[in-house]
Amino acid sequence: MLGLGIFKKLRYIFNIYCLFKYKLLRFLYGINTANSYLTTVDKFALVKIIKYYGAHIGSNCDIESPLYFHNCKKFSNLTVGNDCHIGKCVFLDLRNHIKIQNKVTISMNTIIITHQDMGRSPLSKIYHPLSKPVLIKEGAYIGANATILMGVTIGKCSIIGADALVNQNVDDFTMVAGVPARFIKSTYKMIEN
């Protein structure tokens, strides 16, 4: 019993140290350098830091490290519900809101994009910068290496197959897979049993 108390205190002290170091890097070198540091901290320190800077993280979540963040000065565009799992090496573009409801699983190497910007390309005259939120509803499962594009809503208890490119909304209780993602079957009866 005594050992667990000491371990929790050491974990707390380490998390505070990581938060202080992140603040210092942000102040001295800017947000991009500080966010690169986030890829080196453990999952407990990661959650502490992003919550401190505005992310809304529910209870009983398992958020693995490293996570990669793009286009974020604060983390307030990220909302994660209760009982969620986010795997290693997930890439989150926080130019716009990413809302993840309760009991969602996002597997490793998933990419979630909330904007498009052609930069200095002549294509920028045709395709203007654009940003839209992404919503992943309760109970959804996102397979490894999936890519979810801006403006997409993933339905309740839906399954996104590994390596899928999701460029359109996915209905509740639906399995999709492929590039681009296409309807495979309903998941409603699978859950019902």
C-alpha positions in Angstrom: 0.0 0.0 0.0 2.8 2.4 0.9 4.5 1.8 -2.4 1.4 2.8 -4.5 1.2 6.1 -2.7 4.8 6.9 -3.4 4.4 5.9 -7.0 1.4 8.2 -7.4 3.3 11.1 -5.9 6.3 10.5 -8.2 4.0 10.3 -11.2 2.4 13.6 -10.2 5.8 15.3 -9.8 7.0 13.9 -13.2 3.8 15.2 -14.8 4.3 18.7 -13.3 8.0 18.6 -14.6 6.8 17.7 -18.1 4.2 20.5 -18.0 6.8 23.0 -16.9 9.2 21.9 -19.6 6.4 22.2 -22.2 5.6 25.7 -21.0 9.3 26.7 -21.2 9.7 25.3 -24.7 6.6 27.1 -25.9 7.9 30.4 -24.4 11.4 30.0 -25.8 11.0 28.2 -29.1 7.3 28.4 -30.0 4.4 26.1 -30.3 5.8 23.7 -33.0 8.9 22.9 -30.9 6.8 22.4 -27.8 4.4 20.1 -29.7 7.3 18.1 -30.9 8.3 17.6 -27.2 4.8 16.1 -26.7 5.8 13.1 -28.8 8.5 12.2 -26.1 6.4 12.3 -23.0 4.4 9.3 -21.6 0.6 9.1 -21.9 0.0 10.5 -18.4 2.0 13.6 -18.9 0.5 14.1 -22.4 -3.0 14.1 -21.0 -2.0 16.5 -18.2 -0.4 19.0 -20.7 -3.2 19.0 -23.3 -5.9 19.3 -20.6 -4.0 22.3 -19.1 -4.0 24.0 -22.5 -7.8 23.5 -23.0 -8.5 20.0 -24.3 -11.6 18.5 -22.8 -10.8 14.9 -21.8 -13.5 12.7 -20.2 -12.9 10.1 -17.5 -11.4 6.6 -17.8 -9.8 7.4 -21.2 -6.7 5.6 -22.4 -4.8 8.0 -24.7 -1.5 6.5 -25.9 1.7 8.4 -26.6 3.0 9.6 -29.0 0.2 11.7 -30.5 0.9 14.2 -33.2 -0.9 17.6 -33.3 -1.1 20.0 -36.2 -2.4 23.6 -36.4 -3.0 24.1 -32.7 -2.0 26.9 -30.4 -4.3 25.7 -27.7 -6.0 22.3 -27.5 -9.5 23.6 -26.9 -10.6 22.3 -30.3 -10.2 18.7 -29.0 -13.0 17.1 -27.0 -12.8 13.5 -25.9 -15.7 11.8 -24.1 -15.6 9.2 -21.4 -14.2 5.6 -21.8 -12.3 6.3 -25.0 -9.2 4.8 -26.4 -6.8 6.7 -28.7 -3.9 4.6 -30.0 -0.3 5.4 -30.7 0.8 7.8 -33.4 -2.6 9.3 -34.1 -2.4 12.6 -36.0 -4.9 15.3 -35.1 -5.3 18.4 -37.1 -6.9 20.9 -34.7 -7.5 23.8 -37.1 -11.2 23.1 -36.4 -13.0 21.1 -33.7 -12.6 17.3 -33.3 -15.3 16.0 -31.1 -15.0 12.4 -30.0 -18.0 11.1 -28.0 -18.1 8.4 -25.3 -16.8 4.8 -25.8 -15.0 5.5 -29.1 -11.9 3.6 -30.1 -9.4 5.2 -32.5 -6.7 2.8 -33.6 -3.0 3.5 -34.1 -1.8 5.8 -37.0 -5.3 7.2 -37.7 -5.3 10.7 -39.3 -8.0 13.2 -38.7 -7.9 16.3 -40.9 -10.1 19.4 -40.3 -8.9 21.7 -43.1 -7.6 22.1 -46.6 -5.1 24.7 -47.7 -3.3 24.7 -51.1 -0.7 27.2 -49.8 1.2 29.0 -52.5 0.1 26.6 -55.3 -1.8 28.2 -58.2 -4.6 25.7 -57.2 -5.3 28.1 -54.2 -7.2 30.3 -56.7 -9.7 27.5 -57.3 -9.6 25.7 -53.9 -9.7 28.4 -51.2 -8.6 27.6 -47.6 -11.4 25.7 -45.9 -11.9 24.3 -42.4 -14.7 22.1 -41.0 -15.1 20.1 -37.8 -15.1 16.3 -37.4 -17.5 14.4 -35.2 -17.1 10.8 -34.1 -20.2 9.6 -32.4 -20.6 7.3 -29.4 -19.3 3.7 -29.7 -17.6 4.1 -33.0 -14.5 2.1 -33.9 -11.8 3.5 -36.2 -9.4 0.9 -37.6 -5.7 1.3 -37.9 -4.3 3.8 -40.5 -7.7 5.2 -41.4 -7.9 8.8 -42.6 -10.9 10.9 -41.8 -11.3 14.2 -43.8 -12.8 17.5 -42.7 -16.5 17.9 -42.2 -17.1 14.2 -41.7 -19.4 12.7 -39.1 -18.9 9.1 -38.1 -22.1 7.5 -36.9 -22.9 5.9 -33.6 -21.5 2.3 -33.2 -20.0 2.4 -36.7 -16.9 0.6 -37.8 -14.3 2.2 -40.1 -12.1 -0.4 -41.7 -8.3 -0.3 -41.5 -6.7 1.9 -44.1 -10.0 3.5 -45.1 -10.3 7.0 -46.5 -13.5 8.5 -45.1 -14.5 11.5 -47.1 -18.3 11.4 -46.5 -20.5 11.0 -43.5 -21.0 7.5 -42.1 -24.5 6.6 -40.9 -25.1 5.1 -37.4 -24.6 1.3 -37.1 -22.7 1.1 -40.4 -19.4 -0.6 -41.4 -17.4 1.0 -44.2 -14.0 0.2 -45.7 -11.9 1.0 -48.7 -10.5 4.1 -50.5 -12.8 5.9 -50.6 -14.8 4.2 -47.8 -17.9 2.4 -49.0 -20.8 0.7 -47.2 -20.0 -2.9 -46.2 -22.9 -3.8 -43.9 -25.0 -2.7 -41.0 -23.7 -3.2 -37.5 -27.0 -2.9 -35.8 -27.8 -6.6 -35.6 -24.3 -7.4 -34.5 -24.7 -5.1 -31.4 -28.3 -6.2 -30.8 -27.2 -9.9 -30.1 
